[in-house]
Amino acid sequence: MNKNFSRRQFLGAGGTAAGALALGAFGFPALAVRAQDVDFGPSQKVFWVPQATGSWNIPIRVGQRDFCAMVGWEYQHIGNPVYSVENHVEQVRIAISSGANVIVTELESPGLTPVFEEAMAAGIVMIIIDQGVPEEADRLGLGIIGANGFLEGYSNGFQGARWAQELTGRTDGFIVFGNGNPGAALIDARQAGSEQGVLDYNDQNGTNFTFEAFPDSSFDADLSASIQKYGAQIDTKGDDLVGLITGGNVIPIVQALQERDYQPGQISVGSVDMPPAQQQLMEEGWVYWGTDQQQYMMGLYSMASAFGVFQGYPYPSITTGERLILADDLPRIKAQTELWLAKAQAYGDVE
């Protein structure tokens, strides 16, 4: 229990569904608040349709389920694990035809705009989270809920150069960035930010690291192609390789290094993400940084935003987080992870 939570705060928050969320945020056990205790209006049928599904979005789903359970909405998660604009559009159309009242998804490409328009013309509330093309979102009159990709990338590139110098003692060499989804707004912003981070580190520290990007297939369900691609980068660059960074999944990087008998600490490795597997690799010394995007809050905000729309409010754009995570931050991140993993298991929503 958080001893800094005052009696006045408790009395002000207690006894309401909003209070349940507030108390939960302060570390209190969940209260027995049920949808029937408060009139939240008619139940809505909600679909979460990630651009490519997988375990990466479990904390988003937990945040969404928590809100839906509070207000009595029906929740469903669907998606294709293989990304393409066409596959994404197809999954959104499945949600439309399944009678959705709310669809939460990404708008990572202008190719998604027509299906957004189709859904909105049918009276469906569309919520953009995780990534969105600002110009397209503005044209649709929608906000975007998620992290700032460029800022995530900037920290990623700056740390890539910092650790490259610290670990190798060099002031030059290649820092290679893997882009798992070229053409997607968020991932391309992460790449642009990563490049700028390396360039700025060079300017500030008199180094001459070279940034280079390639498509790494790191979002594929089968990581064998990604591991091979990183292996090719390692073999080609040889001793001139000082860093491997990515806009997504760091696991293929480490596996490719392990296959070539690298040891933790030989080169700079990091990512903009922070799933449980990456936390473990940080503890083992393979990975040196990540980013707290607050995915649970993305999920919670997406449902709260949809609820607001039904109350007559346009939902705002919300920046969740791009906080740099280093080894000293792991205890806090692991504690958060344990909470959403336990909830995911309770919901039967694990992969």
Backbone torsions as a table, in degrees:
resi	resn	phi	psi	omega
1	MET	NA	138.4	178.4
2	ASN	-79.4	110.4	-175.7
3	LYS	-72.3	-12.1	179.1
4	ASN	-85.4	-2.7	-179.9
5	PHE	-83.1	114.3	-170.3
6	SER	-78.3	162.5	177.7
7	ARG	-62.0	-37.7	-179.9
8	ARG	-64.1	-42.5	177.1
9	GLN	-62.0	-40.3	-179.4
10	PHE	-63.2	-46.7	-179.0
11	LEU	-66.9	-33.6	179.8
12	GLY	-72.5	-29.8	-176.9
13	ALA	-94.5	-29.7	-171.6
14	GLY	-65.9	152.7	173.1
15	GLY	82.7	3.5	177.2
16	THR	-128.4	161.4	176.6
17	ALA	-65.4	-39.0	175.9
18	ALA	-61.3	-36.8	177.8
19	GLY	-63.9	-35.7	177.5
20	ALA	-60.0	-42.2	177.8
21	LEU	-66.1	-43.4	-178.3
22	ALA	-62.2	-46.4	-180.0
23	LEU	-64.0	-38.8	177.3
24	GLY	-61.2	-37.9	179.8
25	ALA	-65.1	-26.5	179.4
26	PHE	-91.4	7.9	175.2
27	GLY	91.9	6.1	177.7
28	PHE	-77.9	151.9	174.2
29	PRO	-63.0	151.1	-177.7
30	ALA	-61.8	136.7	176.9
31	LEU	-81.4	159.0	-177.9
32	ALA	-83.4	58.8	178.1
33	VAL	-90.2	131.3	-179.0
34	ARG	-120.2	156.9	-177.6
35	ALA	-59.0	-31.9	-176.2
36	GLN	-73.8	-11.9	179.1
37	ASP	-72.8	-24.8	-178.4
38	VAL	-135.0	143.6	178.8
39	ASP	-82.7	102.7	178.5
40	PHE	-95.5	8.6	-178.0
41	GLY	85.5	-175.5	-176.9
42	PRO	-65.1	149.5	177.0
43	SER	-65.6	144.8	178.4
44	GLN	-116.4	149.2	179.0
45	LYS	-97.9	114.0	-171.4
46	VAL	-111.1	136.0	174.0
47	PHE	-122.1	130.2	168.4
48	TRP	-102.2	121.9	-175.8
49	VAL	-124.8	86.9	177.1
50	PRO	-67.1	153.7	-177.4
51	GLN	-61.3	-31.7	172.2
52	ALA	-150.8	118.9	-172.2
53	THR	-81.6	164.5	-179.0
54	GLY	162.5	-178.8	-176.5
55	SER	-66.6	-16.5	-177.9
56	TRP	-58.8	-29.6	-173.9
57	ASN	-100.9	15.0	178.4
58	ILE	-58.4	-45.3	179.4
59	PRO	-63.0	-32.1	174.3
60	ILE	-62.1	-45.8	-178.4
61	ARG	-63.3	-37.2	179.2
62	VAL	-64.7	-45.1	177.4
63	GLY	-60.2	-39.8	178.4
64	GLN	-66.9	-44.0	-179.7
65	ARG	-64.1	-38.0	178.8
66	ASP	-59.3	-46.3	-179.6
67	PHE	-68.0	-43.0	-179.2
68	CYS	-62.8	-37.4	177.8
69	ALA	-64.7	-35.6	-178.7
70	MET	-66.6	-43.2	-173.9
71	VAL	-98.8	-1.7	176.5
72	GLY	79.8	28.5	177.4
73	TRP	-88.0	152.3	176.3
74	GLU	-86.4	129.8	-173.0
75	TYR	-120.0	139.3	175.2
76	GLN	-145.3	137.4	177.2
77	HIS	-113.9	125.3	176.7
78	ILE	-132.8	166.3	176.8
79	GLY	163.7	160.5	177.3
80	ASN	-103.1	129.5	-179.3
81	PRO	-71.2	-14.8	179.4
82	VAL	-99.3	119.2	-175.7
83	TYR	-82.5	135.8	160.7
84	SER	-162.7	157.3	176.6
85	VAL	-58.0	-40.6	-178.4
86	GLU	-63.1	-43.9	178.7
87	ASN	-64.3	-38.8	179.7
88	HIS	-64.7	-46.9	178.4
89	VAL	-58.8	-42.6	-179.6
90	GLU	-59.8	-42.2	-179.3
91	GLN	-67.4	-38.0	177.0
92	VAL	-64.5	-39.0	178.9
93	ARG	-66.0	-33.1	175.5
94	ILE	-62.5	-42.9	178.7
95	ALA	-63.7	-40.6	178.1
96	ILE	-60.5	-48.4	-177.0
97	SER	-71.0	-16.2	-179.9
98	SER	-89.3	7.0	174.7
99	GLY	85.6	29.5	-179.9
100	ALA	-64.1	140.5	167.0
101	ASN	-94.9	-28.8	179.7
102	VAL	-135.4	133.7	171.9
103	ILE	-125.3	122.7	174.9
104	VAL	-106.0	126.7	-177.2
105	THR	-160.9	179.6	174.6
106	GLU	-92.8	160.8	169.8
107	LEU	-128.6	70.4	-171.5
108	GLU	-82.8	-9.2	-176.7
109	SER	-149.6	147.3	174.5
110	PRO	-57.6	-18.4	177.4
111	GLY	-65.2	-15.0	177.4
112	LEU	-87.6	-17.2	-173.9
113	THR	-57.2	-44.7	-179.6
114	PRO	-59.0	-38.3	-178.9
115	VAL	-74.9	-29.1	170.6
116	PHE	-61.3	-46.5	179.9
117	GLU	-62.6	-38.4	178.1
118	GLU	-61.6	-46.0	-179.1
119	ALA	-66.4	-44.8	-178.1
120	MET	-65.6	-34.5	176.7
121	ALA	-65.1	-25.9	177.9
122	ALA	-86.3	4.3	178.2
123	GLY	85.4	12.8	-179.3
124	ILE	-85.4	135.3	175.8
125	VAL	-77.8	121.1	-180.0
126	MET	-106.3	129.4	179.9
127	ILE	-123.6	129.4	179.2
128	ILE	-99.0	124.4	171.7
129	ILE	-133.1	166.5	175.1
130	ASP	76.0	-54.6	175.4
131	GLN	-158.5	148.9	179.6
132	GLY	-159.9	149.0	174.4
133	VAL	-82.8	113.4	-173.4
134	PRO	-55.0	-41.2	-178.5
135	GLU	-62.9	-39.8	179.7
136	GLU	-71.6	-40.3	177.8
137	ALA	-62.5	-42.6	178.5
138	ASP	-61.5	-41.1	-179.0
139	ARG	-63.9	-32.0	179.3
140	LEU	-86.2	-9.8	-177.2
141	GLY	75.5	31.4	-176.9
142	LEU	-117.5	154.3	174.2
143	GLY	-91.7	176.4	176.9
144	ILE	-129.1	128.0	-179.9
145	ILE	-111.2	116.0	-179.7
146	GLY	165.2	-176.3	179.8
147	ALA	-80.4	159.3	175.8
148	ASN	-84.0	110.1	-174.2
149	GLY	-61.4	-39.3	-179.0
150	PHE	-65.1	-42.7	179.6
151	LEU	-67.5	-38.3	173.7
152	GLU	-57.3	-48.0	-178.2
153	GLY	-64.5	-39.4	-178.5
154	TYR	-59.2	-47.7	177.9
155	SER	-61.4	-39.6	179.9
156	ASN	-60.3	-47.5	-179.1
157	GLY	-69.9	-41.0	-179.8
158	PHE	-62.9	-44.5	178.2
159	GLN	-66.9	-35.1	177.8
160	GLY	-58.6	-43.8	179.1
161	ALA	-72.2	-40.7	179.9
162	ARG	-58.0	-49.9	-177.2
163	TRP	-73.5	-28.3	175.9
164	ALA	-61.1	-44.7	179.5
165	GLN	-68.3	-43.1	-176.1
166	GLU	-66.9	-40.3	-174.5
167	LEU	-82.0	-36.4	-174.9
168	THR	-100.3	-18.1	-176.3
169	GLY	74.8	6.1	-177.3
170	ARG	-95.7	162.9	176.1
171	THR	-119.0	5.3	175.8
172	ASP	-143.6	176.1	-177.8
173	GLY	124.1	174.0	-175.6
174	PHE	-92.7	132.8	167.4
175	ILE	-112.2	111.5	-171.7
176	VAL	-101.5	129.6	-179.0
177	PHE	-107.1	129.1	176.3
178	GLY	-98.1	123.4	179.3
179	ASN	-104.1	113.3	-175.8
180	GLY	-79.9	-11.5	-175.6
181	ASN	-154.0	68.5	-179.2
182	PRO	-56.7	135.0	-178.4
183	GLY	100.0	-19.0	176.7
184	ALA	-79.8	135.4	-172.0
185	ALA	-56.0	-49.4	-175.4
186	LEU	-65.3	-45.5	-174.5
187	ILE	-70.1	-38.6	176.3
188	ASP	-65.6	-35.5	176.2
189	ALA	-65.5	-37.8	176.6
190	ARG	-63.2	-39.5	178.0
191	GLN	-64.6	-46.8	179.9
192	ALA	-61.6	-41.7	178.6
193	GLY	-65.7	-39.9	179.4
194	SER	-62.5	-43.1	178.2
195	GLU	-61.5	-44.1	-179.7
196	GLN	-65.0	-35.6	177.8
197	GLY	-62.5	-41.5	177.5
198	VAL	-65.6	-44.8	-179.4
199	LEU	-61.2	-43.0	-179.5
200	ASP	-68.3	-36.4	175.9
201	TYR	-61.8	-42.7	177.1
202	ASN	-57.0	-47.1	-177.9
203	ASP	-62.4	-38.3	-174.6
204	GLN	-82.6	-20.1	-172.3
205	ASN	-124.8	5.3	177.2
206	GLY	69.3	22.6	178.0
207	THR	-94.6	173.3	-177.2
208	ASN	-139.5	48.1	178.5
209	PHE	-71.5	144.1	-179.6
210	THR	-105.1	124.5	178.3
211	PHE	-90.6	136.0	177.6
212	GLU	-144.5	138.5	-177.8
213	ALA	-120.1	152.9	176.2
214	PHE	-153.3	156.2	176.7
215	PRO	-75.1	121.9	-169.7
216	ASP	-106.6	-3.4	178.6
217	SER	58.2	24.5	-173.5
218	SER	-76.6	-8.0	176.4
219	PHE	-95.0	-0.6	179.9
220	ASP	-68.8	148.2	176.9
221	ALA	-62.9	-38.7	175.8
222	ASP	-96.3	115.5	-174.2
223	LEU	-87.2	2.4	-175.4
224	SER	-61.2	-40.2	179.5
225	ALA	-64.9	-39.8	-179.9
226	SER	-65.8	-42.2	178.6
227	ILE	-60.9	-42.2	178.6
228	GLN	-63.6	-40.0	-179.8
229	LYS	-65.9	-40.9	177.2
230	TYR	-68.8	-35.5	176.4
231	GLY	-60.8	-39.1	178.5
232	ALA	-65.4	-38.0	177.5
233	GLN	-64.4	-42.5	179.1
234	ILE	-62.4	-45.5	-177.9
235	ASP	-67.3	-40.1	-176.4
236	THR	-71.9	-43.8	-176.6
237	LYS	-77.6	-28.7	177.9
238	GLY	57.6	-133.8	-176.5
239	ASP	-69.4	-13.3	179.2
240	ASP	-83.0	-4.4	177.6
241	LEU	-83.5	120.6	179.5
242	VAL	-117.7	-10.1	-179.5
243	GLY	-159.7	141.1	172.8
244	LEU	-125.2	116.5	-179.7
245	ILE	-128.3	163.4	-175.3
246	THR	-148.7	157.2	173.9
247	GLY	-90.3	11.3	-178.6
248	GLY	-155.8	-114.4	-169.6
249	ASN	-81.4	120.2	-178.0
250	VAL	-87.3	-11.4	-174.6
251	ILE	-58.8	-45.0	179.8
252	PRO	-61.2	-31.9	177.8
253	ILE	-60.2	-51.4	-175.5
254	VAL	-65.4	-40.4	179.7
255	GLN	-63.9	-40.5	178.4
256	ALA	-64.2	-40.2	177.1
257	LEU	-65.1	-42.4	-179.9
258	GLN	-63.8	-37.5	178.4
259	GLU	-63.4	-21.0	-179.0
260	ARG	-107.4	19.3	173.5
261	ASP	63.2	26.1	170.4
262	TYR	-69.3	156.5	175.7
263	GLN	-115.0	154.9	176.4
264	PRO	-55.8	134.7	177.0
265	GLY	94.7	-1.2	178.9
266	GLN	-75.2	-37.6	176.9
267	ILE	-138.1	167.7	-178.8
268	SER	-78.3	128.7	-179.6
269	VAL	-139.0	132.0	177.2
270	GLY	-170.6	176.5	-173.9
271	SER	-153.7	170.6	174.9
272	VAL	-87.9	-4.5	-176.3
273	ASP	-100.2	179.3	178.3
274	MET	-158.1	51.5	176.7
275	PRO	-73.5	170.4	-178.2
276	PRO	-55.5	-39.4	-179.1
277	ALA	-64.0	-36.4	177.7
278	GLN	-70.5	-35.2	176.2
279	GLN	-59.9	-41.3	178.9
280	GLN	-64.1	-41.7	179.5
281	LEU	-66.6	-30.5	174.5
282	MET	-67.6	-41.2	178.1
283	GLU	-62.6	-33.5	-178.4
284	GLU	-83.0	-7.9	177.1
285	GLY	90.3	6.7	178.0
286	TRP	-79.8	-36.1	-174.2
287	VAL	-119.4	142.4	-170.8
288	TYR	-112.4	-13.9	-179.9
289	TRP	-160.2	164.2	174.2
290	GLY	-157.4	-167.0	-177.4
291	THR	-135.4	136.3	173.8
292	ASP	-91.5	100.5	-179.8
293	GLN	-86.5	-7.1	-178.9
294	GLN	57.6	55.4	-177.3
295	GLN	-64.0	-34.8	175.9
296	TYR	-56.7	-44.6	-180.0
297	MET	-67.2	-33.9	173.7
298	MET	-55.0	-47.7	-179.3
299	GLY	-63.9	-45.6	-179.4
300	LEU	-63.4	-45.7	179.6
301	TYR	-63.1	-34.7	-178.4
302	SER	-63.8	-41.5	179.7
303	MET	-73.9	-39.3	177.3
304	ALA	-63.0	-35.8	178.5
305	SER	-66.7	-41.9	176.6
306	ALA	-62.4	-41.9	177.6
307	PHE	-58.7	-42.9	178.6
308	GLY	-61.6	-37.3	178.3
309	VAL	-60.3	-40.7	179.2
310	PHE	-68.6	-18.3	175.7
311	GLN	-91.9	1.9	177.0
312	GLY	97.6	11.3	-178.0
313	TYR	-105.4	134.0	170.3
314	PRO	-71.2	140.2	-176.2
315	TYR	-86.7	146.7	-175.6
316	PRO	-87.9	162.3	165.4
317	SER	-74.5	137.0	-177.7
318	ILE	-131.3	123.5	174.3
319	THR	-91.2	118.8	-175.1
320	THR	-80.9	-60.8	-179.0
321	GLY	178.2	149.7	174.5
322	GLU	-136.9	36.0	-173.0
323	ARG	-71.0	128.2	178.2
324	LEU	-65.4	133.5	178.3
325	ILE	-115.7	121.4	174.4
326	LEU	-114.1	179.7	-174.4
327	ALA	-57.0	-37.3	-178.9
328	ASP	-66.2	-19.2	-179.2
329	ASP	-88.2	-7.0	-174.4
330	LEU	-58.9	-40.4	-179.7
331	PRO	-56.5	-42.6	179.2
332	ARG	-66.2	-44.3	-178.6
333	ILE	-66.6	-40.4	179.7
334	LYS	-65.4	-35.9	177.2
335	ALA	-64.4	-43.0	176.2
336	GLN	-61.6	-43.7	-178.7
337	THR	-60.7	-42.3	179.6
338	GLU	-61.1	-36.2	179.4
339	LEU	-65.0	-50.2	-176.5
340	TRP	-74.5	-28.1	175.5
341	LEU	-66.4	-40.5	177.7
342	ALA	-63.0	-40.9	177.7
343	LYS	-65.8	-41.7	179.5
344	ALA	-59.7	-40.9	177.8
345	GLN	-65.6	-39.7	179.1
346	ALA	-64.2	-35.9	177.5
347	TYR	-78.1	-9.4	-175.2
348	GLY	71.6	29.4	-174.2
349	ASP	-118.6	67.9	178.8
350	VAL	-128.7	156.6	-179.8
351	GLU	-126.7	NA	NA
